[in-house]
Amino acid sequence: MNEQDRDFITPLMQENTVESWAEAVCIAIAQLKDKDVKALQVFLSDDYAEHIRLCGQIAKSLRGEK
């Protein structure tokens, strides 16, 4: 992850809401690269709405919420 990506994620994490953390998780997943620095294009589901929902679940888990 480069510095520009962190510039998007850091303020979202500081907002400290489930929604902002979910957005940060989505951005982090979208920026995953392989060892050759090629984008992996990882999605948690074929359905994009489900991908977003799952990012929200990850955010809740990271925050210690149910």
C-alpha positions, 0 to 999 in steps of 0.5 A: 500500500502506498502513501496515497492509499494510507492518506485515504485510510487513516482519516477513515480509521480516525472517524471511528465508526463502523461505516468508516472502518468498513470503507477503509477495509474496502479500500485496503482490499482493493489495494492488495497486490501480489509479489510483482506489485500487480493488483489482485482484484480481490472481492469477498463475493461476486455480488458487490453489495455482498462484498460491501456487507462483508467488509462491514462485518470485518470492520465490526469484528476489528472494532470488537462489535457483534 
